[in-house]
Amino acid sequence: MTTICVCGAGTMGSGIAQVASQAGYKTIQFDVNETMLQKSKASIYKTLQMLVDKNKITAEQQTNALNNLVFTSNINVCIADIVIEAIVEKKDIKVNLFNQLAAINTPKTILATNTSSISINEIATEIQHPERVVGMHFFNPATLMKLVEVIKTEHTSNTVIETILQVCKQMNKVAVVCKDSPGFIVNRVARHYYLEAMKLIELNLATLETVDEVMENAGFKMGPFKLMDLIGMDINFGVSNIVYEAMGKPARLKPSIIQQQKVEAGELGKKTGKGFYEY
């Protein structure tokens, strides 16, 4: 494995591309939106320079990482050993992208999805050679968070799983293999972290600032409201809905009306300047 293509130049895609380039892989950053590509490029350059300034990496390591990066809006450039998609959380759009990539790559190219909640089994069944489709779920920010959920579908070959585990190791990540299921492991467990926090607000039992402060002092690095703002309200709310539907709509997993209102108002968190907090 020498070349990784990361599709999607948003916050997650940028982070994954930086991690891959720092790990020594030739990294192709693809997005159809040129503006997003330029933002991704500027963000990666800025972050790498900050790491040099803080003596986290050397100037040589910075140069090597930058030399590994290619930014493109031309899908025909996306020839790689592994493709990691980090685009919008819509199954049909992901399937369409993978089929375009399958047409220009060999059957051995691994197609990894960074989806946080969509059924990877369902994605794989619509792709030629479904045995090479796998989940590779990074966490935000991908440059700092160690965990990667490696999700095996009914079709994924053992060779693909072993390869992805080696790639995670080279990226200095901690990989955990799990079967495809609603929310996988982290998002299945974490739903209650968000939903119960919002329930406290709905019932006027505490302020969101108090909830965040309590949870941070209990050992969590970030309170639920700050974390939702960081992840993006639309993404977090979308995951809640997908897990809720896939699990048969249990009352304990019902998405919060408070978060729905935030999404409808366009108050998506840090990326829009306002969520539960203002930035």
Secondary structure, 3 states (H helix, E strand, C coil): CCEEEEECCCHHHHHHHHHHHHCCCEEEEECCCHHHHHHHHHHHHHHHHHHHHCCCCCHHHHHHHHHCEEEECCHHHCCCCEEEECCCCCHHHHHHHHHHHHHHCCCCCEEEECCCCCCHHHHHCCCCCHHHEEEEECCCCCCCCCEEEEEECCCCCHHHHHHHHHHHHHCCCEEEEEECCCCCCHHHHHHHHHHHHHHHHHCCCCCHHHHHHHHHHCCCCCCHHHHHHHHCHHHHHHHHHHHHHHCCCCHHHCCCHHHHHHHHCCCCEHHHCECCCEC
